[in-house]
Amino acid sequence: MPASEKVNQKEVKYKQKMKVKVKVIVIVVVAIAIVFGVLLIPYCICKRSNFRGEDLISFDFSNRATQRGLINKKRAGNGRNKDMELPLFSFSSVSTATNYFSASNKLGEGGFGPVYKGSLLNGHIVAVKRLSRKSGQGWEELKNEAMLIAKLQHKNLVKLLGCCVERDEKILIYEYLPNKSLDYFLFDPIRHGIIDWATRTHIIEGIAQGLLYLHQYSRLQIIHRDLKASNILLDKDMNPKISDFGMARIFCGNGSQATNRIVGTYGYMSPEYAMEGIFSIKSDVFSFGVLLLEILSGKKNTGFYQCDSINLIGYAWDLWKRNRSLELMDPILGDTPPANVLLSYINIALLCVQENAADRPTISDVISMFNKEPTLLPSPKKPAFSFGKGMEDLGSSMRKAEICSLNDMTVSILEAR
């Protein structure tokens, strides 16, 4: 046999041996990976179950050391808890605490979902806000609210205790406030008599102090963007607490910012925000002015129908121009508040809802105005959203306001073009 053929046969045999060795190595590596994966699955399941939450039923919110330990504890998963710095609770424990979200435990329902009462083993009661899947509020909104409230500490801001993020569920755990929200009393024909003038002024001043903290004294300057009666919660002593920070934004400076996504509640939104998406601290001042008018009158801004006014703002402005502002006041108050005090509050409210944001006072200015005499307050300019058939435009300046609807319903007549 020629020497060249002998060399070729040796090369072939060597290559065959190498292929066998590579196959053996690959088989061994794959086998090790499979064994390692099988052993890792229970560990991952255990870690994931630990990440998904603590037991809400047995959790002790009064033990601050325990809460700090949970906040600083490193968890597996996608890092959500690290962002929020709040304890995460399991969905099963939250469900048990609310009696499986029973109707009997339901406290109310807002635009983003229902709120339930949750009971713990130690007798502590919490409020459980379950975000609706149809609300449009997702993980970003939940994280935004959790991060903001966790870093804000003020007696007139609602306290966030924790949250639950599991499967498609997004849940926030708040302190429980037994008197529900301001609109529960203010717009009810029977319950609104419970909040007398002293209580209303206490609520007004508390809301103003909460906004002052958000705008000026908190570590993060916050614009709420959804201040309204249903987002003012009341504790057992009727102390107001601002809630629902899902739409709030961190703000820098005294200027304004623009957004392509306009969120909030019509009737409380400032004109520059509703029409152009521009918001600033003056946007919250406008909402506060609307809320102030509602507290004084006991009537909703958007649910107020008069033949001569498109809403409560327009009605208040018409009365102001005719020097009949005292007619705006809730009749249930009687003669308790002095006339000059009432006029001061109405004047301040109209200053807050002026159409031009630059004309509106800051919330710190508003607080200082509460102690001034009416004669020392500036005169308000025409407010936003007060267009329509004004009383002074009808040729009869002394015309009395006429209620168009006797049963809070309206009828529209369709007319072809």
FIPAVO-325825 format. One record per residue (C-alpha): x, y, z. Coordinates in steps of 0.2 Angstrom, whole numbers, plus 2048, in hexadecimal, padded with zeros to 3 digits. Layout:
<pts>
XYZ ...
</pts>
This chain:
<pts>
800800800 8078117FC 80C81C80A 80082A805 7F181E807 7F7819818 7F882B81D 7E682E817 7DF820821 7E7826831 7DF83782E 7CE82F82B 7CF82583B 7D5834845 7C683E83E 7BA830843 7C182F854 7BF842856 7AD842851 7A983485D 7B183E86B 7A784E866 797845866 79B83D877 79F84F87E 78F856877 78584887E 78D84A88F 78B85D88F 77885C88A 77584F897 77D85A8A5 77386989F 76385F8A0 7668598B1 76B86A8B7 75B8718AF 7508648B8 7598688C8 75787B8C6 74487B8C2 73E8788D4 74B8868DA 7448928CD 73288E8D2 7368918E4 73F8A18E1 7318A78D6 7248A38E2 72E8AD8EF 7308BC8E3 71D8BC8E0 7198C18F1 7188C1904 7088BC90D 6FD8CB90F 6F28C291C 7008C0929 70A8D0924 70E8DC932 70D8EE92B 7118F593D 7228ED93D 72D8F9934 73D8EE935 7348E092C 72F8EC91E 7408F391C 7478E191B 73B8DD90D 73F8ED904 7528EA904 7508D7901 7578D28F0 74A8C88E6 74A8BD8D7 7408C28C7 7418D28BC 7458DE8C9 7348E68CB 7358E68DE 7468EF8DE 73E8FD8D4 72F8FF8DF 7388FC8F0 7278F58F7 7228E48FE 71A8D98F1 70C8CE8F6 7068BE8EE 6F58BE8E5 6EF8AF8EF 6F18B98FF 6E98C98F8 6DB8BF8F2 6D88B7903 6D98C790C 6CB8CE901 6C08BF903 6C48BB8F1 6C08CC8EB 6AE8CA8F1 6A18D78ED 69E8D9900 6B08DF902 6AF8EC8F4 6B28FE8F9 6AF9068E9 6B59078D7 6BE9148CD 6C49168BB 6D290A8BD 6CA8FC8C7 6C18F78D7 6C78F98E9 6C48EC8F6 6C68EB909 6D38DE90E 6D48D7920 6E48D0928 6E78C3936 6EC8D1942 6DC8DB93F 6E48E8934 6DA8ED925 6E18F3914 6D98F9904 6DD8EF8F5 6DC8F78E4 6DB8EA8D6 6DF8F28C5 6D38EE8B8 6DA8E68A8 6CF8F189D 6D59018A6 6E490489C 6EF9058AB 6FD8F98AA 70E8F58B2 7159068AF 70690F8B7 7079038C6 71A9058C8 7189188C6 70B9198D4 71590D8DF 7259168DD 71E9278E0 7139248EF 7219198F7 72C9288F7 71F9358FD 71B93790F 70E943914 6FE94291F 6F3948911 6F993B905 6F3929905 70091C90B 70490E8FF 7088FE908 70D8F28FA 7088EA8EA 7058DA8E1 70A8D68CF 7068C48CA 7008BD8BA 6F58CA8B2 6F18D28C3 6F78E38C8 6F18E78DA 6F68F58E6 6F48F48F9 6F0905902 6EC90A914 6D9908917 6CF918919 6BE914921 6B592491A 6B8920908 6BA92E8FC 6B49418FC 6A893E8EE 69F9308F9 69993E904 69A94E8FA 68E9498EC 68293E8F5 6719478F9 67193F90B 68393D910 68994E90A 68195691A 68E94D925 69C95891F 699969927 6A2979923 6B0975930 6B3964928 6B396B916 6C097891A 6CA96B923 6CA960913 6CE96F908 6DD974912 6E3962913 6E2960900 6EB9708FE 6F996A90A 6FB95A901 6FD9638F0 70996F8F8 7149608FD 7139588EC 7179688E3 7249708EF 72A9668FE 72C9548F8 73C94D8F2 73494B8E1 7299598DA 7199508D5 70B9558CA 6FC94A8CE 6F294D8BE 6E29458C4 6DC94E8D4 6CA94C8D6 6BD9488E4 6BE9358E2 6D19368E4 6CF93F8F5 6CE931902 6C8935914 6CE92C924 6C4929934 6C693B939 6C2942928 6D4947924 6D6947911 6E393D908 6E893F8F6 6E892E8ED 6EA9268DC 6FB92B8D5 6FB9208C6 6FA9308BB 70693A8C5 7169418BD 7279468C4 72A9588C0 7399638BF 7399768C0 72A9828BF 7279818AD 71C9758A3 71D96589A 71495D88C 70D94B889 70594287B 6FA938887 6ED942890 6E693989F 6DB93F8AD 6C99438B0 6BF9508A5 6B895E8B0 6C895E8BB 6D59608AD 6DC9718A9 6D9978897 6EC978892 6ED966897 6DC960890 6DF96887F 6F296987D 6F995C889 703969892 7049678A5 70C96F8B4 7099728C6 6FB97E8C0 6F296F8B9 6F09698CB 6EB97A8D1 6DD97A8C4 6D79698CA 6D79708DC 6CD97F8D7 6BF9748D0 6C09698DF 6BE9788EA 6AF97E8E1 6A796C8E3 6AB96C8F5 6A397D8F8 69397A8ED 6919678F0 68F9658DD 69995C8D0 6A19678C3 69D95B8B4 68C9568BB 6859688BD 67996D8B0 67297F8AF 66A9878A0 6769968A2 68698C8A7 68F97E89F 6969788AF 69997C8C1 6A89878BD 69D9928B1 68F9938BE 69B9998CB 6A29A68BF 6919AC8BA 68C9AE8CC 69D9B78D0 69A9C48C2 6899C78C9 68F9C98DB 6849BA8E0 6929AE8E4 68A9A98F5 67C9A08EB 68A9938E6 68B98C8F8 68497C8FD 673980905 677972912 68497E91A 67798B91F 67E99B927 68D99292F 69B99A926 69D9AD925 6999B5914 6AA9BC913 6B39AB915 6A79A3908 6AC9B18FC 6BE9AE8FF 6BD99C8FB 6B399F8EB 6BF9AC8E6 6CE9A08E8 6C59928DF 6C299E8D0 6D59A48D0 6DA9918CF 6CF98D8C0 6D499C8B5 6D79988A3 6E999E8A2 6F49938AC 7009A28B0 6F19AB8B8 6EE99D8C5 6F799E8D6 7029908DC 6FC9858EA 70798E8F6 6FE99E8F1 6ED9968F3 6F1991905 6F79A290A 6E79A9902 6DC99F90E 6E09AB91C 6DE9BB912 6CF9C7912 6C59C6902 6C99D88FE 6DC9D48FD 6D99C68F0 6DC9C98DE 6CD9C88D3 6CC9B98C8 6CB9B98B5 6BF9AF8AA 6C199D8AF 6C498E8A2 6B698589B 6A99928A0 6A499688E 692994889 68399E88C 6889A989B 67B9B18A6 6829C38A2 6809BF88F 66E9BD890 6699CF892 6629CC8A3 66F9CD8B0 6639C98BE 65C9BA8B6 65B9AB8C3 66499B8BF 65898E8B8 65B97B8BA 6589738AA 6569618B0 64B95B8BE 6529498BF 66494C8BA 6619468A8 66294F898 65A94C887 66394F876 65A952866 66294C857 661958848 668954837 67495F82E 
</pts>
